[in-house]
Amino acid sequence: MSYILLPPFTEGVNRKIKQIIRTSYGVRNYHNLVIRIKLQQMTIKKRKNQAK
């Protein structure tokens, strides 16, 4: 299975990750930062599915 990642999609994901890193300044554990990014992505997907 292969996926095609379009530039606007990857730019949007990069922007969200950078914003999460800025707002979570002082996170001591890298693992917690990764969890926070994944949770944020899940909430975005849920919102998009509910809007349909």
matplotlib code that plots the C-alpha trace (Angstrom):
import matplotlib.pyplot as plt

x = [0.0, 1.4, 0.3, 0.8, 1.5, 0.7, 2.8, -0.2, -1.0, 2.6, 3.0, -0.1, 1.1, 4.5, 2.8, 0.7, 3.7, 5.7, 2.7, 2.4, 6.1, 5.8, 2.8, 4.3, 7.5, 9.3, 8.2, 10.9, 10.1, 10.3, 7.8, 5.2, 5.6, 5.0, 1.9, 0.6, 1.2, -0.7, -3.6, -3.9, -4.0, -6.7, -8.9, -8.5, -9.6, -12.6, -13.7, -13.5, -15.5, -18.2, -18.6, -19.5]
y = [0.0, 3.3, 6.9, 10.1, 13.0, 16.3, 19.4, 21.3, 18.4, 18.0, 21.7, 21.8, 18.9, 20.6, 23.8, 22.1, 20.2, 23.5, 25.2, 22.3, 22.5, 26.3, 26.0, 23.1, 24.9, 23.3, 19.7, 17.7, 14.3, 13.8, 10.9, 13.2, 15.6, 12.8, 11.7, 15.3, 15.6, 12.3, 13.3, 16.6, 14.8, 12.5, 15.4, 17.0, 13.9, 13.5, 17.0, 16.5, 13.3, 14.9, 17.8, 15.4]
z = [0.0, -1.0, -0.2, -2.1, 0.2, -1.4, -0.5, 1.1, 3.4, 4.5, 5.0, 7.2, 9.3, 9.8, 10.8, 13.4, 14.8, 15.1, 16.8, 19.3, 20.0, 20.6, 22.9, 24.9, 25.7, 28.6, 27.9, 29.5, 27.9, 24.1, 24.5, 26.0, 23.1, 20.6, 22.5, 22.4, 18.7, 18.1, 20.3, 18.4, 15.1, 16.4, 17.5, 14.1, 12.3, 14.6, 13.9, 10.2, 10.4, 12.5, 10.0, 7.2]

ax = plt.figure().add_subplot(projection="3d")
ax.plot(x, y, z, "-o")
ax.set_aspect("equal")
plt.show()
